[in-house]
Amino acid sequence: MSIYPQKHKKVIVIGAGVSGLATGIRLASQGFDVTILEANDYPGGKLSEFRLGNYRFDAGPSLFTMPQLVEDLYRIAGKKPESFRYKKLEEVCRYFFPDRTRFTAPANPEQLARTIASELGETPETVSRYLTRSRFKYETIGSLFLERCLRKLSTFFNHRAFRAYLNLGKLGLFRSLNSYNKSIFQNPKTVQIFNRYATYNGSDPYQTSAVMSMIPHLEFGIGAFFPEEGMIQITGSLVNLAKESGVELILNSPVRKLETNGNRITGVRTESRFYEADLVVSAIDVSQTYSKLLGMKGQGDVYLNLPKSTSAIIWYLGISKATPETGLHNIFFSHDYRKEFEDLFQRKAMPSDPTIYLNISSKERKGDAPDNSENWFVMVNAPANEGQDWDRIIPETRANVLKRLSEELGFDVESAIEEETVLEPRTLESRTGSVGGALYGSNSNSPFAAFLRHANYSSAFRNLFFCGGSVHPGGGIPLALQSAALVSEYVKEKHE
Ligand SMILES: Cc1cc2nc3c(=O)[nH]c(=O)nc-3n(C[C@H](O)[C@H](O)[C@H](O)COP(=O)(O)OP(=O)(O)OC[C@H]3O[C@@H](n4cnc5c(N)ncnc54)[C@H](O)[C@@H]3O)c2cc1C
């Protein structure tokens, strides 16, 4: 039973991605009457699945960290999280370097230190010290900036904040991740492995702050996981929890307009009807909320113009061959990592030699592909869509990618393709509403990026809130779930 007085107050959540579903669950547990309106005919947004012939694919995210954020939602909904089953990975990623060096990163931090020492020539102490600092950064700054509102003075005047100020030098706020990694590791390959963590939020290791060196703690300190049913299990579990919590989920209902009266939103309008609302939570791209739903072009532009994270081209391939040298997560690094990021962020162009991420969920979940076959999710980072000539870029990049994979794995990949489809910046944008098809909203290349993201509430409308990858604290499943927690706190504060 809810302890909150607003039992029958009506909340409309726009968008049924993970953040919208999580917000729905949280607000329903606070006693609100919640309806989620979703444009697509399926929930989950970027986190959805589809089949091609005998192959199943998770469409978007493939790396699952911080499962406790999903489990929290079970507890909030008064359920036991036991039905949400996942396993901790023993191996984090297999790396393939252009000179044919291969390196498999074990998840265990001591084992990682030993393996990097023996195969890449660092000392085990250097690696262990790096991971200890990664943890320190995560615990000092992560909890400060990710779990709290950056618009409140109290965030900056408390013991956690003072601890961060005292350690500013160690946090590396004003140097790049690459420069930090180069100052620690001897081998450029180790630098490249740890530089890659910038891409976990769609940023550039040569620009983003060394604070991002906290991300390896998520994988090696807390763990990388795989949901038993694949990533779609996260969406499925949240949908079930939302329904069990009394949330109404209405698909095929794109919201066209927010109706206002002074500083209040009175409700939302779809093609077919008007939904009255006491509170509205927008779980879609914030710039779309301003420009398209509120018609506030200027206000929307501020967020529209924040530099975007990377987008991606993803080929989903049913491959009629088993490849024992690959694992669940595989990276085939480009020859020139710096140039790749200059292309992506400065020239906004597709690199001709992109780093390739190959995810094969059938390694963990056999039913995802027929026997002796594999479901390949082949992703390359791409610039966010600004009208580049994708019809030329996509086939060219496909040819480069298949050539590289064929050389590395020793067989003609093209001839093993049984099923194929592609997702690219334009279709990512049209299917999820993320501007430019950016995977993680705006990028974190500037040390001030966290302060530029939109807050989780509106200062113009007192009953409008925001969650999801385009607002504070940022993109990726854990942060999108965290944004839902922040919205529920603000709602408590403002409406109790
Ligand atoms: C290819 C890819 C790979 C990724 N890899 C990872 C990964 O490995 N790990 C990780 O943690 N994260 C990853 N991410 C990022 C992660 O998927 C997102 O940060 C997260 O899913 C965002 O959730 P969301 O709720 O903010 O938004 P979305 O998932 O974008 O959901 C928004 C929803 O709103 C709906 N909508 C839009 N406009 C309207 C409207 N007007 N009316 C009604 N509904 C509307 C959309 O249809 C959509 O369902 C990846 C993303 C992609 C695309």
The ligand as an SDF file (V2000), in Angstrom:
LIG
                    3D

 53 58  0  0  0  0  0  0  0  0999 V2000
   23.0700    0.1200  -31.0170 C   0  0  0  0  0  0  0  0  0  0  0  0
   23.0910    0.5220  -29.5700 C   0  0  0  0  0  0  0  0  0  0  0  0
   23.9810   -0.0660  -28.7100 C   0  0  0  0  0  0  0  0  0  0  0  0
   23.9930    0.3010  -27.3610 C   0  0  0  0  0  0  0  0  0  0  0  0
   24.8110   -0.3720  -26.5010 N   0  0  0  0  0  0  0  0  0  0  0  0
   24.6780   -0.1950  -25.1700 C   0  0  0  0  0  0  0  0  0  0  0  0
   25.2860   -1.0920  -24.2500 C   0  0  0  0  0  0  0  0  0  0  0  0
   25.9520   -2.0410  -24.6530 O   0  0  0  0  0  0  0  0  0  0  0  0
   25.0980   -0.8800  -22.9180 N   0  0  0  0  0  0  0  0  0  0  0  0
   24.3270    0.1670  -22.4560 C   0  0  0  0  0  0  0  0  0  0  0  0
   24.1910    0.3100  -21.2240 O   0  0  0  0  0  0  0  0  0  0  0  0
   23.7050    1.0140  -23.3090 N   0  0  0  0  0  0  0  0  0  0  0  0
   23.8530    0.8540  -24.6460 C   0  0  0  0  0  0  0  0  0  0  0  0
   23.1690    1.6470  -25.5260 N   0  0  0  0  0  0  0  0  0  0  0  0
   22.4370    2.8120  -25.0170 C   0  0  0  0  0  0  0  0  0  0  0  0
   21.0970    2.4270  -24.3890 C   0  0  0  0  0  0  0  0  0  0  0  0
   20.4040    1.5950  -25.2620 O   0  0  0  0  0  0  0  0  0  0  0  0
   20.2740    3.6800  -24.1500 C   0  0  0  0  0  0  0  0  0  0  0  0
   21.0090    4.6420  -23.3960 O   0  0  0  0  0  0  0  0  0  0  0  0
   18.9950    3.3890  -23.3730 C   0  0  0  0  0  0  0  0  0  0  0  0
   18.3630    2.2270  -23.8510 O   0  0  0  0  0  0  0  0  0  0  0  0
   18.1240    4.6110  -23.5080 C   0  0  0  0  0  0  0  0  0  0  0  0
   16.8620    4.3670  -22.9600 O   0  0  0  0  0  0  0  0  0  0  0  0
   15.7790    5.5320  -22.9710 P   0  0  0  0  0  0  0  0  0  0  0  0
   14.6560    5.0690  -22.1560 O   0  0  0  0  0  0  0  0  0  0  0  0
   16.4230    6.8100  -22.5790 O   0  0  0  0  0  0  0  0  0  0  0  0
   15.3900    5.7940  -24.4990 O   0  0  0  0  0  0  0  0  0  0  0  0
   14.9610    4.9340  -25.7670 P   0  0  0  0  0  0  0  0  0  0  0  0
   15.3680    3.5290  -25.6400 O   0  0  0  0  0  0  0  0  0  0  0  0
   15.4480    5.6990  -26.9380 O   0  0  0  0  0  0  0  0  0  0  0  0
   13.3780    4.9890  -25.7110 O   0  0  0  0  0  0  0  0  0  0  0  0
   12.6270    6.1150  -26.1080 C   0  0  0  0  0  0  0  0  0  0  0  0
   11.2450    5.6200  -26.4590 C   0  0  0  0  0  0  0  0  0  0  0  0
   10.3970    6.7410  -26.6770 O   0  0  0  0  0  0  0  0  0  0  0  0
    9.5740    6.4670  -27.8010 C   0  0  0  0  0  0  0  0  0  0  0  0
    9.1340    7.7560  -28.3510 N   0  0  0  0  0  0  0  0  0  0  0  0
    9.8790    8.6860  -29.0070 C   0  0  0  0  0  0  0  0  0  0  0  0
    9.1080    9.7460  -29.3240 N   0  0  0  0  0  0  0  0  0  0  0  0
    7.8620    9.4770  -28.8590 C   0  0  0  0  0  0  0  0  0  0  0  0
    6.6240   10.2030  -28.8550 C   0  0  0  0  0  0  0  0  0  0  0  0
    6.5030   11.4090  -29.4070 N   0  0  0  0  0  0  0  0  0  0  0  0
    5.5420    9.6140  -28.2700 N   0  0  0  0  0  0  0  0  0  0  0  0
    5.6170    8.3940  -27.6860 C   0  0  0  0  0  0  0  0  0  0  0  0
    6.7780    7.6710  -27.6740 N   0  0  0  0  0  0  0  0  0  0  0  0
    7.8740    8.2140  -28.2340 C   0  0  0  0  0  0  0  0  0  0  0  0
   10.4830    5.7000  -28.7390 C   0  0  0  0  0  0  0  0  0  0  0  0
    9.7170    4.9620  -29.6810 O   0  0  0  0  0  0  0  0  0  0  0  0
   11.2210    4.8060  -27.7500 C   0  0  0  0  0  0  0  0  0  0  0  0
   10.5410    3.5950  -27.5210 O   0  0  0  0  0  0  0  0  0  0  0  0
   23.1330    1.3230  -26.8890 C   0  0  0  0  0  0  0  0  0  0  0  0
   22.2370    1.9390  -27.7680 C   0  0  0  0  0  0  0  0  0  0  0  0
   22.1900    1.5290  -29.0950 C   0  0  0  0  0  0  0  0  0  0  0  0
   21.1860    2.1560  -30.0230 C   0  0  0  0  0  0  0  0  0  0  0  0
  1  2  1  0
  2  3  1  0
  2 52  2  0
  3  4  2  0
  4  5  1  0
  4 50  1  0
  5  6  2  0
  6  7  1  0
  6 13  1  0
  7  8  2  0
  7  9  1  0
  9 10  1  0
 10 11  2  0
 10 12  1  0
 12 13  2  0
 13 14  1  0
 14 15  1  0
 14 50  1  0
 15 16  1  0
 16 17  1  0
 16 18  1  0
 18 19  1  0
 18 20  1  0
 20 21  1  0
 20 22  1  0
 22 23  1  0
 23 24  1  0
 24 25  2  0
 24 26  1  0
 24 27  1  0
 27 28  1  0
 28 29  2  0
 28 30  1  0
 28 31  1  0
 31 32  1  0
 32 33  1  0
 33 34  1  0
 33 48  1  0
 34 35  1  0
 35 36  1  0
 35 46  1  0
 36 37  1  0
 36 45  1  0
 37 38  2  0
 38 39  1  0
 39 40  1  0
 39 45  2  0
 40 41  1  0
 40 42  2  0
 42 43  1  0
 43 44  2  0
 44 45  1  0
 46 47  1  0
 46 48  1  0
 48 49  1  0
 50 51  2  0
 51 52  1  0
 52 53  1  0
M  END
$$$$
